[in-house]
């Protein structure tokens, strides 16, 4: 299970599970990088 992701901007996201990771990542993108949207598969691909 992947629960960590570091955005290219340097923001680190740590989650309890993959659903939480996807949710937190999509929220970060909406707030900090408007117009950059990734689906679940794309987010999990770059996560660790």
OpenMM code with the backbone's topology and positions (N, CA, C; nanometers):
from openmm import Vec3, app, unit

residues = "UNK UNK UNK UNK UNK UNK UNK UNK UNK UNK UNK UNK UNK UNK UNK UNK UNK UNK UNK UNK UNK UNK UNK UNK UNK UNK UNK UNK UNK UNK UNK UNK UNK UNK UNK UNK UNK UNK UNK UNK UNK UNK UNK UNK UNK UNK UNK UNK".split()
positions = [
    Vec3(0.0840, -0.1174, 0.0000),
    Vec3(0.0000, 0.0000, 0.0000),
    Vec3(0.0892, 0.1246, 0.0000),
    Vec3(0.0547, 0.2204, -0.0814),
    Vec3(0.1291, 0.3451, -0.0917),
    Vec3(0.0624, 0.4508, -0.0037),
    Vec3(0.1431, 0.5164, 0.0795),
    Vec3(0.0869, 0.6140, 0.1727),
    Vec3(0.1656, 0.7446, 0.1772),
    Vec3(0.2632, 0.7605, 0.0875),
    Vec3(0.3438, 0.8829, 0.0892),
    Vec3(0.3624, 0.9368, -0.0520),
    Vec3(0.3658, 1.0685, -0.0583),
    Vec3(0.3877, 1.1349, -0.1863),
    Vec3(0.4539, 1.2694, -0.1595),
    Vec3(0.5532, 1.3024, -0.2418),
    Vec3(0.6145, 1.4350, -0.2346),
    Vec3(0.5837, 1.5064, -0.3649),
    Vec3(0.5126, 1.6165, -0.3533),
    Vec3(0.4779, 1.6982, -0.4692),
    Vec3(0.6057, 1.7631, -0.5233),
    Vec3(0.6134, 1.7882, -0.6524),
    Vec3(0.7295, 1.8593, -0.7067),
    Vec3(0.7556, 1.9947, -0.6403),
    Vec3(0.6529, 2.0543, -0.5773),
    Vec3(0.6713, 2.1818, -0.5084),
    Vec3(0.7406, 2.1628, -0.3739),
    Vec3(0.7559, 2.0368, -0.3310),
    Vec3(0.8218, 2.0072, -0.2056),
    Vec3(0.7284, 1.9679, -0.0926),
    Vec3(0.5979, 1.9867, -0.1122),
    Vec3(0.4993, 1.9514, -0.0096),
    Vec3(0.4946, 1.7995, 0.0040),
    Vec3(0.5065, 1.7507, 0.1289),
    Vec3(0.5020, 1.6069, 0.1553),
    Vec3(0.3670, 1.5690, 0.2119),
    Vec3(0.3114, 1.4615, 0.1591),
    Vec3(0.1823, 1.4127, 0.2043),
    Vec3(0.2019, 1.2725, 0.2598),
    Vec3(0.1534, 1.2513, 0.3809),
    Vec3(0.1562, 1.1194, 0.4440),
    Vec3(0.0135, 1.0852, 0.4832),
    Vec3(-0.0302, 0.9673, 0.4443),
    Vec3(-0.1694, 0.9281, 0.4651),
    Vec3(-0.1778, 0.7945, 0.5378),
    Vec3(-0.2966, 0.7617, 0.5854),
    Vec3(-0.3176, 0.6349, 0.6548),
    Vec3(-0.3419, 0.5189, 0.5584),
    Vec3(-0.3926, 0.5500, 0.4390),
    Vec3(-0.4144, 0.4477, 0.3363),
    Vec3(-0.4200, 0.5156, 0.1990),
    Vec3(-0.4360, 0.4362, 0.0956),
    Vec3(-0.4341, 0.4912, -0.0405),
    Vec3(-0.5509, 0.5850, -0.0671),
    Vec3(-0.6672, 0.5550, -0.0128),
    Vec3(-0.7820, 0.6441, -0.0323),
    Vec3(-0.7538, 0.7813, 0.0280),
    Vec3(-0.6970, 0.7816, 0.1473),
    Vec3(-0.6626, 0.9068, 0.2142),
    Vec3(-0.5542, 0.9811, 0.1361),
    Vec3(-0.4570, 0.9086, 0.0834),
    Vec3(-0.3498, 0.9703, 0.0045),
    Vec3(-0.4068, 1.0388, -0.1192),
    Vec3(-0.4951, 0.9713, -0.1898),
    Vec3(-0.5566, 1.0288, -0.3089),
    Vec3(-0.6360, 1.1533, -0.2718),
    Vec3(-0.7134, 1.1450, -0.1663),
    Vec3(-0.7941, 1.2583, -0.1226),
    Vec3(-0.7074, 1.3776, -0.0838),
    Vec3(-0.6048, 1.3537, -0.0030),
    Vec3(-0.5165, 1.4621, 0.0397),
    Vec3(-0.4419, 1.5227, -0.0790),
    Vec3(-0.3983, 1.4392, -0.1710),
    Vec3(-0.3250, 1.4884, -0.2880),
    Vec3(-0.4157, 1.5726, -0.3760),
    Vec3(-0.5365, 1.5271, -0.4007),
    Vec3(-0.6287, 1.6039, -0.4832),
    Vec3(-0.6644, 1.7364, -0.4161),
    Vec3(-0.6754, 1.7372, -0.2839),
    Vec3(-0.7024, 1.8612, -0.2113),
    Vec3(-0.5835, 1.9563, -0.2240),
    Vec3(-0.4625, 1.9060, -0.2094),
    Vec3(-0.3427, 1.9888, -0.2238),
    Vec3(-0.3359, 2.0479, -0.3646),
    Vec3(-0.3615, 1.9666, -0.4640),
    Vec3(-0.3575, 2.0158, -0.6018),
    Vec3(-0.4606, 2.1260, -0.6244),
    Vec3(-0.5811, 2.1072, -0.5743),
    Vec3(-0.6871, 2.2067, -0.5923),
    Vec3(-0.6511, 2.3390, -0.5257),
    Vec3(-0.5896, 2.3309, -0.4073),
    Vec3(-0.5577, 2.4521, -0.3312),
    Vec3(-0.4311, 2.5214, -0.3811),
    Vec3(-0.3296, 2.4442, -0.4152),
    Vec3(-0.1983, 2.5018, -0.4454),
    Vec3(-0.1627, 2.5036, -0.5943),
    Vec3(-0.2266, 2.4182, -0.6722),
    Vec3(-0.1929, 2.4067, -0.8141),
    Vec3(-0.3194, 2.3985, -0.8999),
    Vec3(-0.4019, 2.5038, -0.8982),
    Vec3(-0.5264, 2.5001, -0.9753),
    Vec3(-0.4994, 2.4653, -1.1221),
    Vec3(-0.5822, 2.3795, -1.1763),
    Vec3(-0.5669, 2.3390, -1.3155),
    Vec3(-0.4873, 2.2105, -1.3323),
    Vec3(-0.4211, 2.1669, -1.2264),
    Vec3(-0.3476, 2.0400, -1.2302),
    Vec3(-0.4319, 1.9357, -1.1589),
    Vec3(-0.4885, 1.8475, -1.2365),
    Vec3(-0.5740, 1.7440, -1.1792),
    Vec3(-0.5212, 1.6071, -1.2192),
    Vec3(-0.5147, 1.5170, -1.1218),
    Vec3(-0.4683, 1.3814, -1.1459),
    Vec3(-0.5696, 1.2844, -1.0891),
    Vec3(-0.5886, 1.1720, -1.1580),
    Vec3(-0.6816, 1.0721, -1.1072),
    Vec3(-0.6088, 0.9765, -1.0130),
    Vec3(-0.6835, 0.8868, -0.9540),
    Vec3(-0.6295, 0.7939, -0.8548),
    Vec3(-0.5078, 0.7170, -0.9073),
    Vec3(-0.5176, 0.6639, -1.0270),
    Vec3(-0.4089, 0.5837, -1.0811),
    Vec3(-0.2820, 0.6657, -1.1007),
    Vec3(-0.2967, 0.7884, -1.1460),
    Vec3(-0.1799, 0.8752, -1.1650),
    Vec3(-0.1146, 0.9089, -1.0321),
    Vec3(-0.1945, 0.9372, -0.9322),
    Vec3(-0.1415, 0.9712, -0.8003),
    Vec3(-0.0685, 0.8503, -0.7408),
    Vec3(-0.1276, 0.7342, -0.7463),
    Vec3(-0.0642, 0.6150, -0.6900),
    Vec3(0.0614, 0.5760, -0.7680),
    Vec3(0.0680, 0.6085, -0.8949),
    Vec3(0.1855, 0.5780, -0.9756),
    Vec3(0.3074, 0.6536, -0.9241),
    Vec3(0.2881, 0.7791, -0.8825),
    Vec3(0.4028, 0.8597, -0.8382),
    Vec3(0.4247, 0.8526, -0.6869),
    Vec3(0.3350, 0.7846, -0.6152),
    Vec3(0.3461, 0.7741, -0.4693),
    Vec3(0.4421, 0.6605, -0.4314),
    Vec3(0.4784, 0.6607, -0.3045),
    Vec3(0.5625, 0.5502, -0.2537),
    Vec3(0.5029, 0.4941, -0.1268),
] * unit.nanometer
topology = app.Topology()
chain = topology.addChain("A")
for resn in residues:
    res = topology.addResidue(resn, chain)
    for name in ("N", "CA", "C"):
        topology.addAtom(name, app.Element.getBySymbol(name[0]), res)
